[in-house]
Amino acid sequence: MTKKAHPSQSPAAHMGKGGETHQTAGGETPAMTTQQGLVISDDQNTLRVGANGPALLEDFHFREKIFHFDHERIPERVVHARGYGAHGYFELTDSLADVCKADIFGKVGERTPAFVRFSTVAGNKGSADVVRDVRGFAVKLYTRQGNWDLVGNNIPVFFIQDAIKFPDFVHAAKQEPDRDFPQAQTAHDNFWDFVSLSPEATHMVCWAMSDRAIPRSFRFMEGFGVHTFRLINAEGRSTYVKFHWKPKLGLQSVVWNEALKINGADPDFHRRDLWQAITSGNFPEWELGVQLFDDEFADGFAFDILDPTKLIPEELVPVRRVGRLVLDRMPDNFFAETEQVAFCTQNIVPGIDFTNDPLLQGRNFSYLDTQTKRLGGPNFTHIPINAPKCPFHNFQQDGHMAMHNPKGRANYEPNSWSQPAAGPRESVEGYRSFAQEQSGPKLRQRSESFADHYSQARQFFISQTPVEQTHMRDAFIFELSKVETPAIRARMVSHLLHVDRELAEGVATGLGLSPMPQPAVAARTVLTGLQPSAALSILKNGPDSFEGRKLGIVVTGGVDASLLSALRKAAEDVGATVELIGPTVAGLHDSAGNELVAQQKINGGPSVLYDAVALLPTVEGANLLRHEATMRDFIADAYAHAKFIAHNDAAELLLAAAGLHPKARDEGFVALEGAKDADRFIQTCAALRFWARESQVHAV
């Protein structure tokens, strides 16, 4: 019988120059080796030219580790397996020709075909949509100069600083290998053990425990390129850039209890939302924003711009809106397009270049290897969804599933044959990398400029509204309450003490943790003077109307026709959609005798599916529904989730059955005495939630 290791008997550890944790072999802890048996001296950092330099291709340990990781799953993606995509276009609205020579950024009004895939990270293909997770936001742009893939997330930072740790991070986040659960969630020992031993993850964990990780819709979330890239202009001058996708309809998330119930009621909630929006002609739209800055700013910024666990506040470098992304067509076949689309961070066009961000450098290797494995060989670009829409010519041939090969005698160059048999040649107009000078020793070392792991996490927390801060605290408590090992919980709280004392104490209280642990050793002194950034809050960047949202109206036979019509019109006038929920889905008529078709039956259409609800029963209908448990749940959940609730007089019976007597009601309730009140209710719904109610519905 093997003896289980106790957390207190963990291997000896020391801190690297970048603040990363190094655990060393000794005693009963064996030395780590490659698959060939070679002992590894550093498993935390990629081999690079100098601490801030690019990664080296000769790093056999990194290549072997990533190679094996990329080939762990067939046929679904190892990460981002649960995804949904749509076609559309990018239209330039503000030329960037002065800083970028890419055609896509040159001519205002030009439209470039696009395909976008949204996804969760940790869950398998069959998992649910509204789990607490990072969301992938990957955009393939079919430019006239070739395909450009901007492969980002809905969060601007990441868990790790060096790609060599990606297999460890994903292994820790996925199901624990001995029991193969939990699925599509990080509320377990392995994940929190890893991040609590990786201080660099603290900033990202704060984002993951915020409402950013449970978006209401793909349409209401931001996208980020995560890394710092370069733009290159016609003269060869470089400008640093960070990419942002800003949703036209504003930001919105759900609350955690609501997310749990949505996954039970409709595990395809995000997919269905995107499908219904596009097929109904309500095309989702985002603005492309860029943060542009130079070496002078980079040198003076408090953090390293190459550190993927850091962001640049919009107050320091404003986001310039330069274009719009519109999704207007669903795929003809999910597998052929959404499942087979292959995104690679290495796919860039002239005018766009990489930086020495160590996570980006590793992704450039990993993505190509992943697609080669997952799609059966090197010819995945022959699949229509992956093929460029501009002319392309090369001497690549054969291999699995080759759809086309070079024509003629020559399959190499240089050659002495005449055209057309001679084939393509390189061009002086072809892609050229930015000529950045590099020098330094060959070593495995993380830059000391990456060592501040807490300051921006603190800035993110203080940028949230009190409501959002409460949600973060509760998320930490929920996740860590699922951790079975007390030492891991305490270790995580020790990191949170550097983020915010009240946050750490609130989490400790919620866990019943005593005594309070000492703060974790910080590699760098925490900067407590960073100012809040309004751009980091969801509630400060919400919509100004109810557009794009969904109203659920409970009806029964004989419902007031004029009131129902007025409410439907008020919602549709602002661009919202309406669904009817009834005791049956057919056989209903309003007071004018018009036949009604309900989209949901009351015991199959809970209020979690809607952004706001209205109760329009008749007295007879209310007497029937007040005995229905799911009707009471419908109202109780809408109340608990701080949603706006409209009601007619007959609905008093339903509200009373749900325990919401007049004295228990707040300003989130709107009485509908006639058609004139419909517009007022929809205008009220623009706020999305009546957040003041939350403190009244939670006791622990």
Residue, then its C-alpha position, 0 to 999 in steps of 0.5 A: m500500500t502506497k503512503k499518501a504524501h501529506p501537504s506538510q511533507s511537500p518537497a523543499a522549495h525556493m523562490g526564483k528571481g521572477g517570484e516563481t516556486h521551485q520545488t527540489a528533489g531530495g529524500e523520498t522525492p525523486a528527480m524529474t527527468t525527460q522521457q529519455g531519463l535526463v534529469i531536469s534542473d528547471d521546470q519553471n522557465t523556458l530556455r531563452v536568450g537573456a531573462n527578457g529574450p525570445a525562447l530557443l528552439e533547442d529547448f528539448h525539455f520544453r518541446e518534449k513537454i508541450f509535444h506530449f501535452d498537445h497529443e494527450r487527447i483525440p479527437e477533441r481539443v485538450v482545452h477549449a473543447r466546448g465551443y461554438g462559432a459563427h461567420g461574420y466580417f470585420e469592418l475598419t472604421d479608423s485607419l491605422a496606416d500610420v502605425c501598421k502596414a497590414d491591409i486590414f488596417g489601411k482602408v476605412g470601410e473595407r470588410t474582411p471575412a471572419f470566423v469567430r469561435f467562443s469556448t470554455v477552457a476546462g470543460n470537455k466537449g459535452s460539458a455545460d455552457v455557464v460554468r465558472d471558467v475563462r472563455g476563449f474568444a478566437v477570431k480568424l480574419y481572412t485578409r487579402q494578405g493571408n489569415w490572421d488569427l487573434v486567439g484570445n480570451n474574455i480575460p486580459v491576463f492569464f494564470i502563468q508567465d511561461a508556456i512550459k507551465f501550461p501542461d501543469f496548469v491544465h492538468a491541475a484544472k482538469q478532472e483529477p486523474d484518479r477519479d475523473f471528476p469534477q468536470a468543467q470546474t476548478a473547485h477541487d484540490n489539484f487546481w487550488d494546490f497548483v495556483s496556491l503554489s504559483p503566486e503568479a496566478t493570483h491576478m488571474v484567479c481574482w478575475a476567474m472568481s469574479d463575474r467575468a467567469i460567468p458571462r450572461s452571453f457571448r454577446f455581452m462579454e469582452g475579448f482580449g488578445v492577452h499578449t503584447f504584440r507589435l504593429i509595424n508600419a511601412e517604414g519598419r517602425s514598431t509600435y506595441v499594441k494590445f487588442h480589445w473587443k468591446p461588445k456593442l450591447g455592454l457587459q453582463s454576467v449572471v450570478w452564481n446560483e443562477a449559473l448553477k440552475i441555468n446549467g440544469a435548465d439549459p446546458d446549451f444556454h450560450r449556444r442557443d443565445l448566439w443561434q437565436a440572435i443571429t438567426s433572428g437578425n439581431f447580429p452581435e457586434w463588437e468594436l475592435g480597440v487597440q492600446l498603442f504605446d512605445d518603448e518609452f512608455a514600456d520602460g516607464f511602466a510599473f510592470d513588464i509589458l511582456d508579462p502575460t499576467k499583467l494588463i495596462p489600465e485604460e486610464l494610462v493608455p486609452v483604447r482607440r476604437v478602430g473597427r467593428l466585428v459583426l457576426d451575421r451567419m451561422p455555420d452550415n455544419f457544426f463539425a465541418e466548420t466550428e469543430q474543424v476550425a484551427f486557430c494558431t497564434q503564429n498566423i499573422v500578416p505583414g504589419i503584425d509581429f510578436t514580442n518576447d512574451p514567453l507565454l506567446q512564444g510557447r503558444n506559437f509552437s504549441y498551436l501548430d502541433t496541436q492542430t497537426k495532431r487533432l486534425g490528422g496531419p499537416n494538411f489541416t489548412h486544406i479544410p475549407i474553414n481553415a483555407p485562406k481566401c487570398p491566393f496561396h502557393n508553395f511546394q508543400q506536398d503529400g501527407h494525410m488527406a492532401m486535397h491539392n499538390p503542386k502542379g508541374r515538374a518542380n517541387y523544390e526551389p531554387n530550380s532552373w525550370s521556366q514558368p509555369a513549371a518552376g513554381p513560386r518564389e520568395s518576394v521582396e514584398g514578403y513578411r519580414s520580422f521586426a529586427q529587434e536586437q538580442s543578446g544575452p547568456k543562454l539560460r533558464q531564468r525568469s525575468e525579475s521584472f515578472a516578480d510582482h504577483y499581487s499589485q495588479a490583483r489588488q488593483f483589480f479588486i479595488s476596481q470592482t463595485p461592492v456588489e462585485q467584490t461580494h461576488m468575488r469573496d463568495a466565489f473564493i469561499f465556494e471554490l475553496s470549500k470544495v477543497e478537502t485539504p485545509a493546508i491548501r485553503a490556508r495557503m490561498v488565503s495567505h496570498l489573498l492577504h496581499v490582495d485585500r485584507e478584508l477580502a482575505e478575512g471574509v474568505a477565511t470567515g466563510l471557510g471557518l478558517s482559524p487562525m488566520p495564516q501569515p501573508a505569503v512571502a512576496a517576491r516584490t513589495v506590493l504597490t498599494g497606490l495603484q488607482p482603481s480602473a473603471a474599465l475593469s468592472i462589469l457593472k460600470n460598463g453595462p448597457d444603457s438599454f434592455e436591447g439584446r436581452k430577453l423578457g419572460i412573461v408568464v401568461t394564462g388563458g384569458v390574459d389581458a390582450s392590451l397589456l400583453s401587447a403593450l409589454r411585448k411592443a415596449a420590449e421589442d421597440v428597444g431590441a429585446t426579445v420576448e418569450l411566453i411561459g404558460p401552464t401549456v405551450a399551446g391551446l391558450h387564448d388572450s382576452a381578445g380571443n387571439e391564439l397564443v403560443a408559449q415558448q416554454k411550459i412553466n415547469g420547463g422555463p425557469s426564470v433563470l433563462y430570462d433577464a427580467v420577468a413579468l407575471l400576467p395571469t388571470v385570477e383563475g390562472a393564478n389560482l391554478l399556478r399558485h399550487e405549482a412548485t415550479m411557479r413558486d421557484f420561478i418567482a423565488d429565483a427571480y427575486a433571489h437573483a435580483k431581477f426586475i419583476a413586473h406583475n398585474d393585480a392577479a399575480e398577487l396570489l402568485l407572489a404571496a405563494a412565493g412568500l413575497h407579501p407586499k412588505a417584502r417587496d422593493e423597487g425592483f417590483v413594478a405594478l402593471e396597472g395598464a398598458k401605460d406602465a409597460d414602457r416604464f417597466i422596460q426602461t427600468c429593466a435597462a439596469l438589468r438587476f436591482w442589486a440593492r436586494e442582494s444583501q436581503v437574500h443572503a445570510v451566510 
